[in-house]
Amino acid sequence: MNPWIIAGLCLTGAGFIAWGAARLHLRWPLLILSVLLAAIALQLFFAARGQGGFHDLAAIVAQTFTVIPALLGIVTGLALAAIRGHPLHWRSRAGGLAALGLLTAAGTAAATLLI
């Protein structure tokens, strides 16, 4: 399958989830999505880092075409919801955990690209 199609689906799917969660004032969909993205990003980082000097270049490509577009989709979805008057409130336990998951995913994706 074309990786650009996968990237587009990740971007639109994550953006729709983030926009819908903010619009409906639900924190749990974004929390689950951020934890899943952090787990995927960490697994791809460990695969890209490799063992014994062997790096898995497919993990770097997967990180580029899945996690990074999903993060961009979340930012876009939350921005569109905020523009339309539905900002997501981050001052709760679920909001803090979602922010931590998103920061972990973003930092791990950046570290993967620096390998």
N, C-alpha and C positions, 0 to 999 in steps of 0.2 A: 504494500500500500504506500502511496505517496506520503512522505513525511509532512509535506505542507498541508495536506488534508487533515492529518492527525493534529497538527498545530492549530489549524483553524477550528477544529472541533473542540479541542481543549480550551481555546480562548473563548469561544462562544458559550460553551457549557458552563465554565467557571464564572463567566460574566453574568450569565442568566441566573445562576444560583446566588451569586452575591447580590445582584439587583433585586431578586425576589425576596431574599432574606431581609434586606434593608427595607424594602417596600412593605413587607408584612410584619416588620419589627420582630423577627425571629433571629435568635443568635445561634441556635444549635446547628443549622445547615452550614453556616460559615465556619463554626468550630470544627465540625466533622471534616469539612473540606480542607481546612488548614492543617489539621492533624494528618490527614492522608497525604497531602502534598509534602509535608515535612518528612514523613516516613519514606515516601518515594524518592525525594531528593537525597535523603541520607543513604538509602540503598544504592542509588546511582553514583553517589560520591564515593562510597566504599568500593564499588565495582570499578570506577574510573581510576581510583588510586592504585588498585591492583595489589598483587603480591609478587615479591621477588623482582621488582623492576618492570613487570609486565602490566601495562595499562590497557584497560578495556575501552577502546575508542568508541565502540557502539554505545557505551553508557554516557559518554559526553554528548553524542548526537541525540540520544534519548532525552537527556536533560534539556538540551536546547529546544527540542520539538514537543516536549510535554509539559515540564514544570514551569519553564519560563513563560510560555504563552498562557498557561493557567493563571500564573501570578498577574500577568498583564490584564487578563480578563477580569480577575477579581478587582483590581484597581479601577478598571473602566466601569465595571458594574456598580461599584460603590460610589464612584464619582457621578455617574448618571443618576443614581438614586438620590444623592445629596443635592444635585442640581434641581431635581424635581420636588424637593422638599421632604425627603425621607432619609435623613442621615442616620447612620447606624451608631448607637451609643456604645462606646468601648469601656465604660466605667463599671463593668460588672465582672464577675469571675469568668463567665463564658467569653466575654469580650476580650479580657486580658489573655486568656488561654489561646483564643483565636489569633490575636496579635502576635503572641509568642510563637505560635505555629507558623504564621506567615513570615515572620522575621527569620525563623530557623530555615524555612524552605528557601527564602531569598539568599540568605548567607551561604547556605550549602550549595545552591546553584552557582553562585558567584565563585565559590572556592573550587567547584568542579571545573569551571571554565578557565581557572588560573592554572590548572594542572598542566 
